[in-house]
């Protein structure tokens, strides 16, 4: 292959061969320039700092990858003026909408509905991150069924007991245990709650009414901690990530996501981007690596599951999308 160039994104081992079983020749600091001479599986053969060896490609940003630094909501055009994201239509333009036949599957409908609803803004934002808009379709479809709000007008949320424990329960353990529980080994499982101690604990995931009941109860204990502990809107971004999206507080994020779906979609792309030009989330999506992306977006515990679901939705979108 023709030589390519790139840079390291972390402290990266330069090894004598393409695998962790080979000895480490030296550790390359972040942002070390690399000349890539060959590749084998997950490994690049490179020259760097007057040495030759192999590095894991997952920690290399090719010079053809990456994006300009800064949040999308603050991005400017070539003349230095703010880009008018508010002027971009939310829905896909009529000629680009997906039309389904009578034999469409549930997955077909999910991909089509998500694209048709958000495709105008998704396409514009995806171009900024140099990713296929289908990756955003896949994430939004899997995370929330492609919806930012439920039929009753309330934002789609998911209250996470284990996160509320970290945010509030550690300092109020006795009260927390009276009303909330979760699996201590796999803390994303077996979430239950009860409003009164004379009632049995009950499940609430799978019902937006249930999610809002437990969230409202948690807010009565600590409003900030409760908001830090929910996944919000179509992209299901957890509140404690508010600063990554450019918000000064979780309350600002909650209010913006509650206001409209446009803020949720822009927030998703700002979360993927972050403030840097070499976000690993961006690089994973540019490479179509949904499992790596899911490990950073949903956590490592269920990365393979969510990565597979996202890939399936992405493939469905690509099959249905008009040329």
Secondary structure, DSSP 8 states (H G I E B T S, - for coil): ---EEEEESS-EEEESSSSTTS-EEEEE-TT-EEEEEEEETTEEEEEETTEEEEEEGGGEEETTS---SS-GGG-B-TTS-B--GGGS-SS--GGG-----TT--HHHHHHHHHHHHHHHHHHHHHHHHTS-HHHHHHHHHHHHTT-SB-TTS-B-EEE-HHHHHHHTGGGSHHHHHHHEE--SSSTTS--EE-SSTTS--EE-TT-HHHHHHHHHHHHHH-HHHHHHTEEETTTTEEGGGGGGGT-SSHHHHHHHHHH-HHHHHHHHHHHHHTTSSS-HHHHHHHTT-HHHHHHHHT-GGGHHHHHHHHHHHHHHHHHHS--
